[in-house]
Amino acid sequence: MAKGRKTGGGNRAGSPNLLNADAKAMLMDALYMIGGIKYLAHIGQTEPELFVSMLRVILPRTVNADVDVKHTFSEAVQAAEERVKVMHRKTEVDGDGKTKIIH
């Protein structure tokens, strides 16, 4: 073995982790089936500790942004629901239960 070289298997550097992508797709499908954004909003209102712990996992550690809030929470939920509807119109589930993107 050459000095400084890794041995063994594993993915090549920079290659996508397909297991994570499949798991994410399944979770997104399940979320849509149980109510999507309305469900998450309900969790945020009824179980704020759980909701915040979920946010902690998915949000980046540092955000550099200028924020100008012009909408109410309910308007933001409605806009997000519309984006999800558009996203799901662009996908379909095949006979094997896998989600495919329609171009």
Residue pairs with C-beta under 8 A, 6 or more apart in sequence:
1 7
11 17
25 99
29 93
29 99
31 39
31 40
32 84
32 88
35 42
36 81
36 84
37 77
37 80
37 81
37 84
38 77
38 81
40 51
41 77
43 50
43 51
43 54
44 51
71 79
90 101
90 102
91 99
91 100
91 101
91 102
92 99
92 100
92 102
93 99
93 100
94 100
